[in-house]
């Protein structure tokens, strides 16, 4: 989705800044994922909070029915990943 920055005919540094801004959420999730490989509780909490944050930000706009599918697709996956991290953390702690 960040490739639309190339249609704007920007110079090199503006393009680099635009790519950084477009990819910042993915980079933050990558850092959380790297930390979560070692500490599963971080991944569980972070992904669940990320899903909740997305729903809260989505509800700030006037409600449309198609937004429900957005919330399920994005937040649902974040909740699922967070739950898997928490299950793994609990199972590792029990052994």
The first five atom37 places (N, CA, C, CB, O) and aatype in JSON, in Angstrom:
{
  "aatype": [20, 20, 20, 20, 20, 20, 20, 20, 20, 20, 20, 20, 20, 20, 20, 20, 20, 20, 20, 20, 20, 20, 20, 20, 20, 20, 20, 20, 20, 20, 20, 20, 20, 20, 20, 20, 20, 20, 20, 20, 20, 20, 20, 20, 20, 20, 20, 20, 20, 20, 20, 20, 20, 20, 20, 20, 20, 20, 20, 20, 20, 20, 20, 20, 20, 20, 20, 20, 20, 20, 20, 20, 20, 20, 20, 20, 20, 20, 20, 20, 20, 20, 20, 20, 20, 20, 20, 20, 20, 20, 20, 20, 20, 20, 20],
  "atom_mask": [
    [1, 1, 1, 1, 1],
    [1, 1, 1, 1, 1],
    [1, 1, 1, 1, 1],
    [1, 1, 1, 1, 1],
    [1, 1, 1, 1, 1],
    [1, 1, 1, 1, 1],
    [1, 1, 1, 1, 1],
    [1, 1, 1, 1, 1],
    [1, 1, 1, 1, 1],
    [1, 1, 1, 1, 1],
    [1, 1, 1, 1, 1],
    [1, 1, 1, 1, 1],
    [1, 1, 1, 1, 1],
    [1, 1, 1, 1, 1],
    [1, 1, 1, 1, 1],
    [1, 1, 1, 1, 1],
    [1, 1, 1, 1, 1],
    [1, 1, 1, 1, 1],
    [1, 1, 1, 1, 1],
    [1, 1, 1, 1, 1],
    [1, 1, 1, 1, 1],
    [1, 1, 1, 1, 1],
    [1, 1, 1, 1, 1],
    [1, 1, 1, 1, 1],
    [1, 1, 1, 1, 1],
    [1, 1, 1, 1, 1],
    [1, 1, 1, 1, 1],
    [1, 1, 1, 1, 1],
    [1, 1, 1, 1, 1],
    [1, 1, 1, 1, 1],
    [1, 1, 1, 1, 1],
    [1, 1, 1, 1, 1],
    [1, 1, 1, 1, 1],
    [1, 1, 1, 1, 1],
    [1, 1, 1, 1, 1],
    [1, 1, 1, 1, 1],
    [1, 1, 1, 1, 1],
    [1, 1, 1, 1, 1],
    [1, 1, 1, 1, 1],
    [1, 1, 1, 1, 1],
    [1, 1, 1, 1, 1],
    [1, 1, 1, 1, 1],
    [1, 1, 1, 1, 1],
    [1, 1, 1, 1, 1],
    [1, 1, 1, 1, 1],
    [1, 1, 1, 1, 1],
    [1, 1, 1, 1, 1],
    [1, 1, 1, 1, 1],
    [1, 1, 1, 1, 1],
    [1, 1, 1, 1, 1],
    [1, 1, 1, 1, 1],
    [1, 1, 1, 1, 1],
    [1, 1, 1, 1, 1],
    [1, 1, 1, 1, 1],
    [1, 1, 1, 1, 1],
    [1, 1, 1, 1, 1],
    [1, 1, 1, 1, 1],
    [1, 1, 1, 1, 1],
    [1, 1, 1, 1, 1],
    [1, 1, 1, 1, 1],
    [1, 1, 1, 1, 1],
    [1, 1, 1, 1, 1],
    [1, 1, 1, 1, 1],
    [1, 1, 1, 1, 1],
    [1, 1, 1, 1, 1],
    [1, 1, 1, 1, 1],
    [1, 1, 1, 1, 1],
    [1, 1, 1, 1, 1],
    [1, 1, 1, 1, 1],
    [1, 1, 1, 1, 1],
    [1, 1, 1, 1, 1],
    [1, 1, 1, 1, 1],
    [1, 1, 1, 1, 1],
    [1, 1, 1, 1, 1],
    [1, 1, 1, 1, 1],
    [1, 1, 1, 1, 1],
    [1, 1, 1, 1, 1],
    [1, 1, 1, 1, 1],
    [1, 1, 1, 1, 1],
    [1, 1, 1, 1, 1],
    [1, 1, 1, 1, 1],
    [1, 1, 1, 1, 1],
    [1, 1, 1, 1, 1],
    [1, 1, 1, 1, 1],
    [1, 1, 1, 1, 1],
    [1, 1, 1, 1, 1],
    [1, 1, 1, 1, 1],
    [1, 1, 1, 1, 1],
    [1, 1, 1, 1, 1],
    [1, 1, 1, 1, 1],
    [1, 1, 1, 1, 1],
    [1, 1, 1, 1, 1],
    [1, 1, 1, 1, 1],
    [1, 1, 1, 1, 1],
    [1, 1, 1, 1, 1]
  ],
  "atom_positions": [
    [[0.82, -1.19, 0.0], [0.0, 0.0, 0.0], [0.86, 1.25, 0.0], [-0.93, 0.0, 1.19], [0.37, 2.34, -0.31]],
    [[2.1, 1.12, 0.34], [2.94, 2.32, 0.39], [3.53, 2.66, -0.98], [4.06, 2.12, 1.39], [4.2, 3.68, -1.11]],
    [[3.3, 1.84, -1.96], [3.88, 2.11, -3.28], [3.21, 3.27, -4.0], [3.78, 0.87, -4.13], [3.72, 3.73, -5.02]],
    [[2.08, 3.76, -3.5], [1.44, 4.91, -4.12], [2.27, 6.18, -3.97], [0.06, 5.12, -3.53], [1.99, 7.19, -4.63]],
    [[3.27, 6.16, -3.12], [4.15, 7.32, -2.94], [4.93, 7.63, -4.21], [5.12, 7.08, -1.78], [5.33, 8.77, -4.44]],
    [[5.14, 6.61, -5.04], [5.91, 6.82, -6.27], [5.1, 7.55, -7.34], [6.39, 5.49, -6.82], [5.69, 8.07, -8.29]],
    [[3.79, 7.6, -7.22], [2.96, 8.33, -8.18], [2.96, 9.83, -7.93], [1.54, 7.81, -8.13], [2.44, 10.58, -8.77]],
    [[3.51, 10.29, -6.84], [3.44, 11.7, -6.47], [4.55, 12.55, -7.07], [3.48, 11.82, -4.99], [4.53, 13.77, -6.91]],
    [[5.5, 11.95, -7.75], [6.6, 12.68, -8.38], [7.35, 13.55, -7.37], [6.07, 13.55, -9.54], [7.51, 14.76, -7.57]],
    [[7.8, 12.93, -6.3], [8.56, 13.62, -5.27], [10.05, 13.4, -5.51], [8.15, 13.12, -3.86], [10.45, 12.51, -6.26]],
    [[10.87, 14.24, -4.86], [12.31, 14.02, -4.98], [12.72, 12.85, -4.09], [13.1, 15.31, -4.6], [11.88, 12.27, -3.41]],
    [[14.0, 12.51, -4.08], [14.48, 11.32, -3.39], [14.16, 11.35, -1.91], [15.97, 11.17, -3.59], [13.61, 10.38, -1.38]],
    [[14.49, 12.43, -1.22], [14.32, 12.48, 0.23], [12.85, 12.54, 0.63], [15.05, 13.69, 0.81], [12.46, 12.0, 1.66]],
    [[12.03, 13.19, -0.18], [10.59, 13.2, 0.09], [10.0, 11.79, -0.08], [9.87, 14.2, -0.83], [9.1, 11.39, 0.66]],
    [[10.51, 11.06, -1.07], [10.06, 9.69, -1.28], [10.48, 8.79, -0.11], [10.62, 9.14, -2.61], [9.7, 7.97, 0.36]],
    [[11.72, 8.95, 0.35], [12.19, 8.17, 1.5], [11.34, 8.47, 2.73], [13.69, 8.46, 1.78], [10.95, 7.56, 3.45]],
    [[11.06, 9.74, 2.98], [10.24, 10.12, 4.13], [8.82, 9.57, 3.98], [10.2, 11.65, 4.28], [8.24, 9.09, 4.96]],
    [[8.27, 9.65, 2.78], [6.93, 9.12, 2.54], [6.87, 7.61, 2.76], [6.48, 9.45, 1.14], [5.91, 7.11, 3.35]],
    [[7.88, 6.88, 2.28], [7.92, 5.44, 2.5], [8.04, 5.11, 3.99], [9.08, 4.82, 1.73], [7.41, 4.17, 4.47]],
    [[8.85, 5.89, 4.71], [8.99, 5.67, 6.15], [7.66, 5.89, 6.86], [10.07, 6.59, 6.73], [7.28, 5.11, 7.73]],
    [[6.96, 6.95, 6.51], [5.68, 7.26, 7.16], [4.63, 6.19, 6.84], [5.18, 8.64, 6.72], [3.85, 5.79, 7.71]],
    [[4.61, 5.73, 5.58], [3.63, 4.71, 5.2], [3.92, 3.37, 5.89], [3.62, 4.53, 3.67], [2.99, 2.63, 6.21]],
    [[5.18, 3.06, 6.1], [5.56, 1.77, 6.65], [5.8, 1.78, 8.15], [6.78, 1.27, 5.95], [6.18, 0.75, 8.72]],
    [[5.61, 2.9, 8.81], [5.85, 3.01, 10.24], [5.01, 2.01, 11.06], [5.55, 4.42, 10.7], [5.56, 1.37, 11.96]],
    [[3.71, 1.86, 10.8], [2.96, 0.85, 11.58], [3.51, -0.56, 11.39], [1.49, 0.88, 11.18], [3.56, -1.34, 12.35]],
    [[3.91, -0.91, 10.19], [4.46, -2.25, 9.95], [5.8, -2.41, 10.66], [4.63, -2.5, 8.44], [6.09, -3.49, 11.16]],
    [[6.6, -1.37, 10.72], [7.88, -1.44, 11.41], [7.69, -1.58, 12.92], [8.72, -0.2, 11.1], [8.42, -2.31, 13.58]],
    [[6.7, -0.87, 13.46], [6.39, -0.99, 14.89], [5.94, -2.42, 15.2], [5.29, 0.04, 15.32], [6.38, -3.01, 16.19]],
    [[5.07, -2.99, 14.37], [4.63, -4.36, 14.58], [5.78, -5.35, 14.44], [3.53, -4.72, 13.59], [5.81, -6.36, 15.13]],
    [[6.73, -5.06, 13.56], [7.9, -5.93, 13.41], [8.74, -5.92, 14.69], [8.76, -5.48, 12.21], [9.21, -6.98, 15.13]],
    [[8.94, -4.75, 15.29], [9.69, -4.66, 16.54], [8.96, -5.41, 17.65], [9.91, -3.18, 16.94], [9.58, -6.12, 18.44]],
    [[7.63, -5.24, 17.72], [6.85, -5.96, 18.73], [6.96, -7.46, 18.51], [5.36, -5.52, 18.7], [7.08, -8.22, 19.48]],
    [[6.92, -7.91, 17.27], [7.02, -9.33, 16.97], [8.39, -9.89, 17.36], [6.77, -9.57, 15.5], [8.47, -11.0, 17.89]],
    [[9.44, -9.15, 17.11], [10.78, -9.59, 17.49], [10.9, -9.72, 19.0], [11.85, -8.62, 16.96], [11.46, -10.69, 19.5]],
    [[10.37, -8.75, 19.72], [10.38, -8.83, 21.19], [9.51, -9.99, 21.67], [9.9, -7.49, 21.81], [9.83, -10.64, 22.66]],
    [[8.4, -10.23, 20.97], [7.45, -11.27, 21.38], [8.01, -12.67, 21.22], [6.18, -11.15, 20.59], [7.55, -13.59, 21.9]],
    [[8.97, -12.87, 20.35], [9.57, -14.19, 20.22], [10.25, -14.62, 21.51], [10.57, -14.21, 19.07], [10.29, -15.81, 21.83]],
    [[10.77, -13.66, 22.25], [11.43, -13.95, 23.51], [10.45, -13.88, 24.69], [12.58, -12.98, 23.73], [10.49, -14.73, 25.58]],
    [[9.58, -12.88, 24.67], [8.62, -12.65, 25.75], [7.21, -12.68, 25.18], [8.91, -11.29, 26.47], [6.72, -11.67, 24.67]],
    [[6.55, -13.84, 25.26], [5.24, -14.02, 24.64], [4.17, -13.12, 25.23], [4.81, -15.45, 24.77], [3.23, -12.73, 24.53]],
    [[4.3, -12.77, 26.49], [3.3, -11.91, 27.13], [3.25, -10.54, 26.45], [3.61, -11.74, 28.62], [2.18, -9.94, 26.34]],
    [[4.39, -10.05, 26.0], [4.43, -8.76, 25.29], [3.61, -8.84, 24.02], [5.89, -8.36, 24.97], [2.82, -7.94, 23.72]],
    [[3.78, -9.92, 23.26], [3.02, -10.09, 22.02], [1.54, -10.23, 22.29], [3.53, -11.29, 21.26], [0.72, -9.65, 21.57]],
    [[1.19, -10.99, 23.32], [-0.22, -11.17, 23.64], [-0.9, -9.85, 23.98], [-0.38, -12.12, 24.78], [-1.97, -9.54, 23.45]],
    [[-0.29, -9.1, 24.85], [-0.88, -7.83, 25.26], [-0.85, -6.81, 24.12], [-0.14, -7.28, 26.48], [-1.83, -6.11, 23.89]],
    [[0.27, -6.72, 23.41], [0.41, -5.71, 22.37], [-0.55, -5.93, 21.21], [1.83, -5.69, 21.86], [-1.15, -4.98, 20.72]],
    [[-0.7, -7.17, 20.76], [-1.59, -7.42, 19.63], [-3.05, -7.24, 20.02], [-1.37, -8.82, 19.08], [-3.85, -6.75, 19.22]],
    [[-3.42, -7.62, 21.23], [-4.81, -7.41, 21.68], [-5.08, -5.91, 21.83], [-5.07, -8.15, 23.02], [-6.14, -5.43, 21.42]],
    [[-4.15, -5.19, 22.42], [-4.32, -3.74, 22.54], [-4.35, -3.06, 21.17], [-3.2, -3.14, 23.39], [-5.09, -2.1, 20.97]],
    [[-3.55, -3.56, 20.24], [-3.57, -3.01, 18.89], [-4.92, -3.22, 18.22], [-2.47, -3.66, 18.04], [-5.42, -2.33, 17.54]],
    [[-5.52, -4.4, 18.42], [-6.86, -4.64, 17.88], [-7.9, -3.73, 18.5], [-7.24, -6.09, 18.09], [-8.76, -3.2, 17.81]],
    [[-7.82, -3.55, 19.82], [-8.75, -2.64, 20.49], [-8.56, -1.2, 20.03], [-8.57, -2.73, 22.0], [-9.54, -0.47, 19.83]],
    [[-7.32, -0.79, 19.87], [-7.04, 0.57, 19.39], [-7.62, 0.79, 18.0], [-5.54, 0.83, 19.38], [-8.17, 1.86, 17.72]],
    [[-7.5, -0.21, 17.14], [-8.06, -0.07, 15.8], [-9.58, 0.08, 15.85], [-7.68, -1.28, 14.93], [-10.15, 0.9, 15.13]],
    [[-10.25, -0.7, 16.7], [-11.7, -0.59, 16.81], [-12.1, 0.78, 17.36], [-12.27, -1.7, 17.72], [-13.05, 1.39, 16.87]],
    [[-11.37, 1.27, 18.35], [-11.67, 2.59, 18.92], [-11.49, 3.68, 17.87], [-10.77, 2.87, 20.13], [-12.34, 4.57, 17.75]],
    [[-10.4, 3.61, 17.11], [-10.18, 4.62, 16.07], [-11.22, 4.52, 14.97], [-8.78, 4.48, 15.48], [-11.6, 5.53, 14.37]],
    [[-11.67, 3.31, 14.68], [-12.69, 3.11, 13.66], [-14.03, 3.67, 14.11], [-12.82, 1.63, 13.32], [-14.79, 4.19, 13.29]],
    [[-14.33, 3.57, 15.39], [-15.62, 4.05, 15.9], [-15.67, 5.57, 16.04], [-15.9, 3.42, 17.23], [-16.74, 6.13, 16.26]],
    [[-14.54, 6.24, 15.92], [-14.54, 7.7, 15.98], [-15.19, 8.3, 14.74], [-13.12, 8.24, 16.14], [-15.64, 9.45, 14.77]],
    [[-15.23, 7.54, 13.65], [-15.88, 7.99, 12.42], [-17.35, 7.62, 12.46], [-15.19, 7.38, 11.17], [-17.75, 6.74, 13.21]],
    [[-18.17, 8.3, 11.65], [-19.58, 7.87, 11.56], [-19.66, 6.43, 11.09], [-20.38, 8.8, 10.6], [-18.94, 6.02, 10.18]],
    [[-20.55, 5.65, 11.72], [-20.61, 4.21, 11.45], [-21.2, 3.94, 10.07], [-21.43, 3.5, 12.53], [-22.23, 4.51, 9.69]],
    [[-20.55, 3.07, 9.35], [-21.06, 2.5, 8.1], [-20.92, 0.99, 8.24], [-20.27, 3.05, 6.82], [-20.0, 0.52, 8.91]],
    [[-21.8, 0.22, 7.63], [-21.79, -1.23, 7.79], [-20.54, -1.89, 7.24], [-22.99, -1.82, 7.12], [-20.11, -2.91, 7.77]],
    [[-19.94, -1.32, 6.19], [-18.73, -1.92, 5.65], [-17.56, -1.83, 6.63], [-18.35, -1.25, 4.32], [-16.61, -2.6, 6.52]],
    [[-17.62, -0.93, 7.57], [-16.57, -0.81, 8.58], [-16.52, -2.04, 9.48], [-16.78, 0.44, 9.42], [-15.48, -2.36, 10.06]],
    [[-17.65, -2.73, 9.6], [-17.68, -3.94, 10.41], [-16.77, -5.01, 9.81], [-19.12, -4.47, 10.52], [-16.1, -5.73, 10.55]],
    [[-16.75, -5.12, 8.49], [-15.85, -6.09, 7.87], [-14.39, -5.68, 8.05], [-16.17, -6.25, 6.38], [-13.52, -6.54, 8.2]],
    [[-14.11, -4.39, 8.03], [-12.74, -3.93, 8.3], [-12.32, -4.33, 9.71], [-12.63, -2.38, 8.13], [-11.23, -4.86, 9.91]],
    [[-13.21, -4.09, 10.68], [-12.88, -4.39, 12.07], [-12.64, -5.88, 12.26], [-13.99, -3.91, 13.01], [-11.72, -6.28, 12.98]],
    [[-13.45, -6.72, 11.61], [-13.29, -8.16, 11.75], [-11.98, -8.61, 11.11], [-14.47, -8.9, 11.12], [-11.25, -9.42, 11.69]],
    [[-11.68, -8.09, 9.92], [-10.47, -8.53, 9.22], [-9.2, -8.1, 9.92], [-10.48, -7.99, 7.81], [-8.26, -8.89, 10.04]],
    [[-9.15, -6.88, 10.38], [-7.9, -6.36, 10.96], [-7.83, -6.67, 12.46], [-7.79, -4.83, 10.74], [-6.84, -7.25, 12.91]],
    [[-8.83, -6.31, 13.21], [-8.8, -6.54, 14.65], [-8.94, -8.01, 14.99], [-9.91, -5.76, 15.34], [-8.32, -8.49, 15.94]],
    [[-9.74, -8.73, 14.23], [-9.9, -10.16, 14.48], [-8.59, -10.91, 14.39], [-10.89, -10.75, 13.52], [-8.3, -11.77, 15.23]],
    [[-7.8, -10.6, 13.38], [-6.5, -11.25, 13.22], [-5.56, -10.83, 14.35], [-5.88, -10.9, 11.85], [-4.81, -11.65, 14.87]],
    [[-5.6, -9.55, 14.73], [-4.76, -9.09, 15.84], [-5.15, -9.79, 17.15], [-4.87, -7.56, 16.01], [-4.27, -10.19, 17.91]],
    [[-6.45, -9.94, 17.4], [-6.9, -10.66, 18.6], [-6.45, -12.11, 18.56], [-8.42, -10.59, 18.73], [-5.99, -12.65, 19.57]],
    [[-6.58, -12.75, 17.41], [-6.19, -14.15, 17.26], [-4.7, -14.34, 17.54], [-6.53, -14.66, 15.86], [-4.31, -15.26, 18.26]],
    [[-3.87, -13.48, 16.98], [-2.43, -13.57, 17.2], [-2.11, -13.32, 18.68], [-1.67, -12.54, 16.31], [-1.29, -14.03, 19.27]],
    [[-2.77, -12.32, 19.28], [-2.55, -12.05, 20.69], [-2.95, -13.21, 21.57], [-3.32, -10.82, 21.1], [-2.25, -13.53, 22.53]],
    [[-4.08, -13.85, 21.25], [-4.52, -15.01, 22.03], [-3.53, -16.16, 21.88], [-5.93, -15.45, 21.59], [-3.24, -16.85, 22.86]],
    [[-3.01, -16.37, 20.67], [-2.02, -17.43, 20.47], [-0.76, -17.17, 21.28], [-1.67, -17.57, 18.99], [-0.19, -18.09, 21.86]],
    [[-0.31, -15.92, 21.33], [0.85, -15.59, 22.16], [0.57, -15.85, 23.63], [1.25, -14.12, 21.95], [1.43, -16.37, 24.34]],
    [[-0.64, -15.48, 24.1], [-0.97, -15.71, 25.51], [-1.06, -17.19, 25.84], [-2.28, -15.02, 25.86], [-0.63, -17.61, 26.91]],
    [[-1.61, -17.99, 24.93], [-1.68, -19.43, 25.15], [-0.27, -20.02, 25.23], [-2.48, -20.12, 24.02], [0.01, -20.83, 26.11]],
    [[0.6, -19.6, 24.33], [1.97, -20.08, 24.35], [2.69, -19.65, 25.63], [2.72, -19.58, 23.13], [3.44, -20.43, 26.21]],
    [[2.46, -18.43, 26.06], [3.08, -17.92, 27.3], [2.6, -18.74, 28.51], [2.74, -16.41, 27.51], [3.4, -19.1, 29.38]],
    [[1.3, -19.03, 28.55], [0.74, -19.81, 29.66], [1.3, -21.24, 29.65], [-0.8, -19.84, 29.59], [1.65, -21.78, 30.7]],
    [[1.37, -21.84, 28.46], [1.88, -23.21, 28.38], [3.36, -23.28, 28.72], [1.65, -23.78, 26.98], [3.81, -24.24, 29.34]],
    [[4.11, -22.28, 28.33], [5.55, -22.26, 28.65], [5.75, -22.04, 30.15], [6.28, -21.16, 27.84], [6.66, -22.61, 30.75]],
    [[4.9, -21.21, 30.74], [5.0, -20.94, 32.17], [4.62, -22.17, 32.99], [4.11, -19.76, 32.55], [5.16, -22.37, 34.08]],
    [[3.7, -22.98, 32.49], [3.24, -24.16, 33.22], [4.27, -25.28, 33.23], [1.94, -24.66, 32.62], [4.26, -26.12, 34.12]],
    [[5.17, -25.29, 32.25], [6.16, -26.38, 32.2], [7.38, -26.09, 33.0], [6.56, -26.65, 30.8], [8.29, -26.91, 33.06]]
  ]
}
